[in-house]
Structures are given as structure tokens and as C-alpha cells.
Amino acid sequence: MAAFSPQDRVALATAVAGALVLHAAAIGALSQRPPPQAIDAPVVTTRVIEAPRPPKPEAVAPVVTPPATPRTPSRPRPAPDPETRPVPALLALPLRGDGALAYAFVIDGQPGEAALNFHIGNGRYDITLERRSGDRELPVWHSEGRVGPQGLQPELHRVSRQGRERELQIFDRDAARPVLLVGARAFPLSAGTQDRLSWWLQVAAMMAAEPAPCIGQRLRVPVAGPTGVNDWDFEVIARDGGRWLLRRDLARGAGRPALQWSVWLDGQRGFLAVDLRFSLDDDEQWALRLLE
């Protein structure tokens, strides 16, 4: 620095100061730039979409409108078969207390006799049918169970001959799913199911509950048999004074003849069955007629 003249030293100092100022400015500019980003890591922007807020309720004056006229549903429920009547809510049986009814009995053209013994009271019933033709003793039918608002509720149906049980049906109505027990087999049990003896009184009670019985009506009774429960449809086909003729027809099937049940109900006796007949292919097999 001693070799420089005073003027040279002033010039050199000025140049160094200017360089320092420029250097400081460059460093400041670099510090303001954003940091570098990697090319293979693009920036992903995430947006949170808020659910729309419900509009604030506005105070409006209440509008009074007349009640709307009821409209017919677009899919109305199908109406029940008008010809088949459901079981009424309250049934009255044609028999009460203890007693016996005597019938004239004919089987295969041979005359005989029959008796229907009954005990009906205190919410229970017990009925037994005994038939005889000459020396021929027919199986005895027995039915017992409860009596409720909808008539008879069989619990047991027994068929016996010469003191030996030939057939037994148990109606388990108290199970979670009511069933009919026939031996080791179980079948679904419909509401109102009757056995092959109790239906006599059940049909009478159903007919008595009709406000205006007429020809063409049908009464449906589920009836239990050895192979399960089947609906028996009885059609009202004739009237003679206070008596009404109901008939059930079962068309001929594969290897089976046509079956027919006919029963006359006496309206003056609570529609008690006073005449019953069973036929195969229009050939009468047996008949019962109440003795006056």
C-alpha cells in the first residue's frame, strides 16, 4: 500500500467498497428466492369440501289448508276371495253340556246305527263317534281339545278299533311354530285346523255366524289328515226351508277317484249337522242321518 500514491489509494478503496456493496446486494437477492423443488415430486393440492349448510329458517305466516282428500294407494292389497268366507271372530257351537246324538247309519248299502257322544263346557270339549252295522264294528273316532272364540281347537284326534289305537294325531299349538304330529312326522299347523270329526261342529258354528247365508257361499276349513293339513272348501249349493246343503268336491286325481262330502245343516238347531254323506265317483260309501 506504501507504493501507491495518495490518489491511487483513494481510488482503490472506493472500488473495494463498491464491490462489497454489489456482493451484499447479490446475496440479499438470492436469499429472497424460494427453495428449489424436485422435478419428480410434483406438488399435490388437497381441498376439503364442506357440506352445504341448510338455509336459515325464515319467519313466515302459517298457511291454513283444507284437509287433503284421501287418495287410493297406487298398489292396493288384493281383496280376499269373495266366495270363501274367513272364520268369524266369534263362533257359537250348536251343542253344549253333556249328551249324545243318535244317527241312522248306512255303509256299503247295509243299515246300522251310530252315536255321537259329547262333552262341551268350561273351555274344553270331548266328542266320540261310534258306528256299527250288524256285526261289523267300525273304527271309533275321538276328538278332544279346547273351545275358544273361534270355535274348536283340537289337541288330539284318535282312531281306534276293538280297543286298539290305529291312528293318533297331536295338535301342538303351543310350540313356537305350531305343528301337527302324526307318528314321527310333523306338519305345519294352520290356524283353525280341525280333525276329521271336529269339523262337523266347526262348520255348523261358521254357518251360524253368517249374517245372511246364501247359495254360492263357500266356507273354508283346514282339516288335518295322515299326510298333513289341507283346506276343505264347502259350497252352499241348496236350501230346503231352514236346512242348508253344503258340499265339498275333490276332482279325480292320478289313481284316485272323485271324492264328495255332503252335509245338511239345520238352521233351527244352530246349524247342527243332521245328514252327512261320503261318496266315491258318485257312489255313496256311507251316510249318517240324525234321528228325531
LUMKOLGU-654269 format. One record per residue: x, y, z of N, C-alpha, C in turn. Coordinates in pm, whole numbers, padded with zeros to 5 digits, always signed. Example, Ala and Ser with C-alpha at 12.3 -4.5 7.8 and 13.67 -1.06 7.14 Angstrom:
# residues 2
+01319-00569+00780+01230-00450+00780+01320-00330+00780+01285-00225+00708+01367-00106+00714+01290+00003+00787
//
This chain:
# residues 292
+00083-00119+00000+00000+00000+00000+00086+00123+00000+00220+00114+00049+00309+00230+00054+00352+00271-00083+00352+00180-00181+00396+00212-00317+00294+00293-00391+00165+00292-00342+00061+00367-00413+00061+00510-00368+00028+00596-00458+00018+00739-00426-00111+00761-00352-00124+00876-00282-00250+00903-00211-00369+00895-00303-00361+00940-00423-00476+00936-00515-00511+00791-00550-00405+00705-00568-00433+00564-00603-00500+00490-00488-00455+00526-00365-00517+00456-00251-00663+00492-00238-00700+00617-00265-00842+00660-00257-00924+00588-00362-00870+00572-00481-00944+00507-00591-00965+00359-00558-00857+00295-00504-00867+00152-00473-00969+00128-00363-00969+00214-00263-01065+00199-00152-01206+00215-00202-01226+00307-00294-01362+00328-00349-01408+00206-00426-01317+00145-00504-01352+00028-00585-01387-00090-00496-01307-00108-00388-01335-00222-00297-01468-00204-00229-01498-00081-00189-01627-00055-00123-01741-00080-00216-01728-00043-00342-01837-00068-00439-01857-00217-00461-01744-00291-00463-01757-00435-00484-01828-00501-00368-01797-00454-00249-01864-00511-00132-02013-00483-00133-02047-00361-00177-02191-00327-00184-02262-00417-00284-02202-00439-00402-02264-00525-00504-02277-00668-00456-02175-00716-00384-02178-00853-00335-02290-00872-00232-02302-00771-00144-02408-00780-00042-02545-00779-00108-02562-00700-00213-02692-00694-00283-02725-00827-00349-02622-00890-00406-02646-01019-00472-02688-01125-00371-02623-01125-00254-02659-01222-00151-02800-01200-00105-02842-01074-00088-02979-01045-00046-03080-01092-00146-03049-01077-00274-03143-01121-00378-03158-01272-00377-03050-01344-00357-03057-01490-00354-03137-01539-00234-03125-01468-00121-03198-01512-00001-03347-01496-00016-03397-01411-00109-03540-01391-00129-03602-01491-00225-03527-01572-00298-03580-01670-00391-03635-01791-00315-03744-01858-00364-03796-01979-00298-03700-02093-00313-03704-02189-00218-03611-02303-00226-03641-02386-00348-03546-02452-00406-03568-02535-00526-03658-02654-00495-03740-02699-00590-03829-02815-00579-03781-02925-00670-03802-03051-00621-03760-03166-00700-03854-03181-00818-03803-03213-00933-03883-03226-01054-03973-03349-01047-03926-03461-00985-04003-03585-00983-04097-03593-00861-04118-03483-00789-04210-03482-00675-04306-03366-00691-04408-03378-00778-04499-03267-00804-04579-03231-00678-04617-03110-00671-04694-03062-00557-04840-03103-00573-04903-03167-00470-05043-03209-00473-05122-03119-00380-05226-03058-00429-05309-02969-00351-05435-03042-00308-05470-03044-00179-05588-03110-00125-05689-03007-00080-05818-03028-00124-05925-02936-00085-06025-03010+00004-06072-02947+00107-06175-03001+00195-06307-02938+00155-06401-03023+00107-06530-02973+00061-06628-02984+00176-06679-02877+00221-06774-02877+00331-06915-02904+00281-06993-02976+00365-07133-02999+00329-07208-02867+00331-07300-02851+00239-07374-02725+00236-07458-02709+00362-07455-02593+00414-07532-02563+00533-07678-02535+00497-07773-02586+00578-07913-02559+00547-07944-02413+00563-08030-02364+00480-08064-02222+00489-08133-02192+00622-08111-02074+00668-08175-02033+00793-08325-02021+00772-08404-02073+00868-08549-02063+00851-08595-01919+00857-08689-01891+00774-08745-01758+00771-08882-01761+00835-08911-01660+00905-09042-01649+00970-09147-01619+00866-09239-01710+00850-09347-01691+00753-09478-01710+00825-09579-01649+00773-09711-01662+00832-09766-01800+00805-09831-01866+00905-09886-02001+00882-09996-01999+00778-09994-02102+00696-10093-02115+00589-10188-02226+00626-10315-02198+00633-10418-02296+00667-10475-02352+00539-10460-02485+00523-10512-02551+00403-10615-02652+00442-10715-02672+00361-10818-02772+00392-10758-02911+00388-10813-03006+00463-10759-03144+00460-10767-03202+00321-10656-03273+00286-10650-03332+00151-10745-03449+00141-10800-03467+00025-10888-03581+00000-10805-03708-00007-10840-03809+00070-10759-03934+00066-10751-03990-00074-10633-04035-00109-10611-04093-00241-10602-04244-00232-10642-04307-00336-10633-04453-00342-10488-04494-00355-10438-04587-00274-10298-04630-00286-10268-04678-00426-10142-04656-00467-10104-04696-00602-10104-04848-00618-10080-04919-00508-10079-05066-00513-10172-05120-00405-10299-05124-00430-10392-05174-00327-10370-05321-00301-10394-05360-00175-10381-05501-00141-10493-05580-00205-10463-05698-00257-10568-05776-00322-10677-05816-00224-10800-05804-00267-10913-05840-00182-10922-05991-00170-10969-06040-00055-10983-06186-00040-11088-06241-00133-11079-06369-00158-11176-06435-00244-11316-06411-00189-11404-06343-00264-11536-06312-00208-11622-06434-00186-11587-06547-00246-11670-06666-00232-11631-06750-00111-11509-06732-00062-11461-06810+00051-11460-06722+00175-11539-06758+00274-11554-06675+00393-11449-06712+00497-11382-06611+00557-11289-06642+00666-11364-06679+00792-11292-06735+00888-11353-06773+01014-11390-06647+01091-11515-06630+01132-11553-06512+01209-11479-06504+01341-11481-06385+01402-11407-06364+01525-11471-06434+01645-11601-06464+01638-11669-06526+01749-11764-06632+01696-11748-06755+01742-11830-06866+01696-11908-06926+01812-12031-06966+01783-12116-07033+01881-12142-07175+01833-12107-07273+01915-12125-07413+01876-12271-07455+01890-12314-07552+01809-12455-07595+01817-12485-07687+01936-12381-07735+02005-12400-07826+02118-12332-07770+02242-12394-07798+02359-12338-07757+02487-12365-07864+02591-12279-07868+02692-12301-07960+02802-12266-08104+02767-12332-08196+02832-12310-08340+02809-12432-08398+02739-12407-08490+02646-12519-08553+02578-12475-08650+02471-12572-08698+02397-12546-08793+02288-12651-08774+02180-12610-08788+02055-12700-08780+01940-12701-08916+01871-12819-08964+01835-12832-09094+01767-12854-09070+01618-12783-09144+01535-12791-09133+01390-12823-09270+01331-12903-09269+01225-12915-09388+01141-12792-09394+01054-12734-09512+01041-12606-09526+00972-12619-09630+00861-12567-09597+00743-12565-09689+00630-12424-09691+00574-12369-09811+00551-12237-09825+00491-12243-09937+00389-12196-09906+00268-12199-10002+00157-12339-10060+00138-12441-09978+00160-12579-10022+00142-12637-10099+00259-12558-10125+00362-12604-10201+00478-12642-10105+00591-12763-10122+00652-12806-10032+00758-12734-10060+00889-12729-09957+00971-12665-09971+01101-12707-09855+01190-12627-09825+01288-12657-09718+01381-12527-09651+01424-12540-09527+01470-12423-09453+01514-12463-09360+01628-12368-09322+01710-12392-09232+01822-12276-09134+01833-12312-09007+01853-12212-08903+01877-12225-08858+02022-12128-08895+02104-12127-08856+02244-12040-08732+02262-12087-08637+02341-12014-08511+02353-12018-08458+02496-11910-08386+02525-11900-08307+02648-11836-08175+02608-11910-08066+02622-11861-07934+02580-11893-07835+02692-11791-07781+02755-11809-07685+02862-11680-07653+02931-11677-07537+02999-11560-07492+03074-11435-07481+02985-11457-07438+02863-11343-07416+02773-11283-07541+02715-11349-07657+02734-11298-07783+02681-11408-07855+02606-11368-07948+02518-11465-08033+02451-11407-08173+02436-11499-08268+02421-11462-08409+02404-11576-08475+02328-11550-08522+02207-11656-08586+02128-11605-08719+02073-11698-08817+02067-11664-08951+02021-11775-09001+01929-11738-09056+01814-11833-09113+01720-11814-09264+01716-11922-09338+01744-11921-09484+01736-12021-09528+01630-11982-09624+01545-12068-09672+01436-12068-09826+01434-12182-09879+01398-12195-10024+01388-12296-10058+01279-12266-10163+01204-12358-10214+01102-12364-10366+01117-12476-10417+01174-12485-10560+01200-12377-10601+01298-12302-10704+01260-12190-10748+01343-12061-10672+01312-12069-10579+01219-11950-10505+01175-11933-10380+01262-11826-10378+01336-11796-10262+01421-11693-10176+01352-11731-10049+01323-11642-09957+01253-11546-09889+01351-11435-09836+01300-11342-09765+01389-11412-09652+01464-11368-09631+01586-11421-09524+01670-11334-09400+01651-11401-09285+01627-11331-09158+01612-11347-09078+01740-11236-09019+01783-11238-08940+01906-11162-08810+01884-11218-08700+01933-11154-08569+01922-11170-08496+02055-11064-08431+02099-11071-08351+02221-10977-08232+02211-11011-08129+02288-10928-08008+02285-10995-07893+02355-10960-07772+02313-11010-07651+02377-11123-07589+02294-11201-07504+02362-11303-07424+02296-11267-07278+02317-11257-07202+02206-11221-07062+02215-11316-06975+02135-11285-06845+02123-11371-06754+02047-11392-06799+01903-11295-06869+01844-11307-06915+01707-11343-07063+01700-11416-07110+01799-11468-07246+01792-11376-07349+01852-11374-07466+01788-11297-07579+01841-11149-07566+01805-11066-07605+01900-10922-07612+01879-10874-07751+01920-10878-07846+01826-10840-07984+01861-10697-07992+01914-10677-08079+02010-10545-08108+02062-10505-08253+02033-10608-08338+02018-10580-08480+01995-10695-08542+01916-10659-08621+01815-10757-08698+01738-10708-08842+01733-10798-08933+01775-10759-09074+01785-10860-09160+01709-10809-09258+01637-10892-09358+01570-10854-09493+01630-10953-09563+01681-10925-09693+01744-11026-09796+01695-10990-09922+01708-11078-10032+01668-11057-10148+01763-11168-10193+01820-11165-10302+01918-11065-10272+02030-11066-10147+02073-10984-10105+02185-10838-10078+02152-10799-10099+02027-10660-10077+01989-10648-09950+01905-10550-09870+01938-10529-09743+01867-10474-09769+01728-10542-09714+01629-10500-09730+01490-10434-09604+01434-10472-09492+01488-10420-09366+01436-10424-09261+01547-10320-09176+01552-10313-09071+01653-10255-08944+01590-10326-08835+01611-10280-08704+01567-10275-08611+01687-10163-08543+01702-10145-08449+01812-10128-08308+01753-10206-08214+01803-10203-08076+01756-10123-07994+01859-09998-07968+01828-09912-07892+01920-09923-07745+01884-10020-07677+01945-10045-07537+01914-09960-07443+02000-09899-07493+02107-09823-07408+02197-09675-07400+02158-09634-07472+02055-09495-07466+02011-09467-07331+01945-09338-07296+01934-09302-07170+01868-09360-07166+01727-09357-07280+01660-09423-07295+01530-09520-07412+01542-09650-07383+01554-09747-07491+01575-09734-07599+01468-09741-07724+01512-09724-07837+01420-09828-07944+01451-09856-08024+01348-09938-08144+01359-09843-08263+01363-09854-08344+01467-09767-08461+01483-09846-08586+01449-09798-08661+01349-09859-08787+01309-09747-08890+01312-09743-08968+01419-09631-09061+01433-09501-08983+01449-09402-09018+01367-09273-08949+01373-09267-08829+01281-09377-08800+01212-09378-08688+01116-09444-08566+01177-09396-08448+01133-09452-08321+01179-09488-08236+01057-09604-08173+01063-09652-08090+00953-09691-07952+01008-09672-07846+00928-09715-07714+00973-09865-07714+01005-09901-07644+01111-10039-07641+01158-10098-07503+01132-10200-07497+01047-10266-07371+01017-10359-07332+01130-10385-07202+01140-10481-07154+01240-10619-07207+01208-10691-07251+01309-10826-07301+01289-10835-07443+01237-10723-07515+01235-10725-07652+01181-10812-07744+01265-10895-07825+01197-10982-07923+01262-10936-08064+01226-10994-08162+01295-10969-08301+01258-11091-08354+01184-11088-08483+01150-11194-08539+01065-11327-08560+01138-11332-08524+01266-11458-08529+01340-11501-08390+01386-11407-08311+01433-11443-08180+01488-11497-08084+01382-11465-08106+01255-11511-08013+01152-11664-08011+01143-11731-08118+01184-11878-08120+01183-11934-08001+01261-11882-07983+01383-11930-07875+01468-11874-07740+01426-11751-07740+01374-11689-07613+01334-11763-07552+01215-11798-07633+01116-11872-07581+01000-12008-07528+01045-12072-07598+01138-12201-07551+01189-12187-07414+01253-12083-07395+01335-12063-07266+01401-12030-07156+01301-11953-07189+01198-11920-07090+01096-12044-07047+01018-12129-07144+00986-12251-07113+00914-12345-07029+01000-12353-07060+01128-12440-06985+01218-12394-06841+01233-12264-06816+01213-12211-06680+01227-12235-06595+01103-12280-06657+00994-12306-06581+00872-12429-06492+00892-12418-06361+00869-12535-06273+00887-12644-06298+00785-12605-06337+00664-12704-06361+00558-12655-06474+00469-12666-06598+00514-12619-06711+00431-12697-06719+00301-12630-06759+00196-12697-06769+00067-12628-06875-00018-12697-06920-00118-12641-07020-00209-12523-06958-00285-12417-07035-00298-12297-06987-00365-12184-06953-00270-12215-06935-00143-12109-06909-00046-12020-07031-00030-11897-07005+00012-11805-07115+00042-11742-07093+00178-11735-07196+00256-11670-07193+00386-11545-07279+00380-11433-07222+00422-11305-07294+00416-11264-07339+00556-11236-07468+00568-11194-07526+00696-11067-07607+00673-10954-07570+00736-10835-07657+00729-10861-07784+00810-10836-07899+00749-10862-08027+00815-10735-08111+00813-10701-08166+00929-10580-08249+00941-10608-08391+00900-10509-08453+00837-10517-08592+00796-10384-08660+00817-10371-08785+00780-10245-08858+00799-10128-08798+00723-10155-08720+00618-10046-08664+00537-10033-08513+00552-10096-08455+00655-10083-08311+00675-10216-08241+00679-10212-08109+00660-10330-08024+00667-10369-07977+00528-10498-07991+00496-10550-07945+00367-10673-07859+00390-10692-07760+00302-10810-07675+00309-10929-07748+00248-11036-07757+00325-11161-07815+00276-11257-07699+00249-11297-07685+00124-11391-07580+00084-11529-07639+00066-11623-07594+00146-11762-07638+00136-11843-07527+00070-11917-07562-00034-12000-07465-00104-12147-07488-00068-12216-07377-00042-12360-07385-00015-12430-07399-00150-12493-07514-00173-12549-07540-00306-12702-07551-00307-12767-07563-00191-12914-07576-00191-12968-07538-00055-13098-07506-00054-13168-07474+00070-13307-07536+00066-13346-07595+00179-13480-07653+00190-13539-07605+00322-13616-07498+00317-13667-07437+00439-13554-07383+00522-13543-07434+00646-13434-07389+00733-13310-07474+00722-13306-07567+00629-13190-07655+00613-13108-07614+00490-12977-07627+00506-12884-07585+00401-12793-07702+00366-12773-07721+00235-12685-07828+00187-12550-07770+00148-12446-07821+00211-12308-07783+00179-12237-07905+00122-12151-07879+00025-12084-07992-00039-11938-07957-00069-11855-08057-00051-11715-08046-00088-11684-08149-00195-11631-08104-00307-11596-08192-00419-11446-08189-00440-11388-08307-00453-11246-08320-00484-11235-08398-00614-11187-08331-00718-11184-08391-00851-11096-08515-00854-11123-08599-00950-11046-08722-00968-10899-08688-00990-10811-08763-00927-10668-08744-00944-10601-08868-00997-10469-08866-01005-10394-08980-01056-10412-09099-00962-10478-09202-01010-10501-09321-00929-10598-09301-00816-10679-09194-00821-10773-09166-00714-10908-09127-00771-11017-09183-00720-11150-09146-00770-11189-09007-00722-11297-08955-00779-11351-08827-00732-11415-08848-00596-11393-08755-00505-11446-08764-00369-11550-08654-00349-11649-08685-00265-11754-08586-00238-11807-08604-00096-11812-08491-00023-11872-08486+00110-11995-08396+00101-12107-08441+00152-12230-08363+00155-12281-08357+00298-12326-08239+00341-12376-08224+00477-12492-08125+00477-12605-08169+00540-12721-08083+00560-12711-08024+00700-12723-07891+00709-12719-07820+00836-12857-07764+00867-12902-07783+00990-13034-07738+01032-13024-07602+01101-13073-07499+01033-13065-07364+01089-13144-07346+01217-13245-07429+01240-13325-07418+01361-13259-07485+01481-13147-07555+01458-13072-07619+01566-12929-07567+01571-12913-07441+01540-12778-07385+01541-12692-07438+01429-12754-07480+01318-12688-07536+01200-12615-07667+01234-12675-07742+01321-12623-07874+01354-12630-07965+01231-12526-08048+01212-12525-08143+01100-12627-08253+01127-12728-08263+01039-12834-08364+01058-12828-08473+00951-12744-08454+00849-12731-08555+00743-12593-08539+00682-12516-08646+00681-12381-08645+00624-12366-08764+00531-12299-08740+00418-12278-08847+00321-12139-08833+00258-12080-08950+00230-11950-08953+00164-11959-09046+00045-11909-08997-00072-11920-09074-00197-11787-09080-00270-11770-09188-00347-11657-09205-00439-11714-09221-00579-11675-09129-00669-11727-09134-00806-11881-09144-00806-11944-09059-00723-12090-09053-00712-12152-09182-00656-12071-09270-00605-12121-09392-00542-12112-09375-00391-12228-09368-00324-12230-09342-00181-12163-09454-00102-12071-09417-00016-11999-09513+00066-12061-09527+00204-12093-09415+00265-12161-09420+00395-12244-09294+00412-12341-09303+00502-12431-09191+00529-12475-09194+00674-12498-09076+00730-12547-09060+00867-12667-08966+00864-12776-09004+00930-12894-08919+00936-12941-08911+01080-12952-08789+01132-12990-08769+01271-13132-08819+01295-13149-08899+01399-13282-08949+01435-13353-08845+01521-13477-08816+01484-13554-08712+01554-13596-08763+01691
//
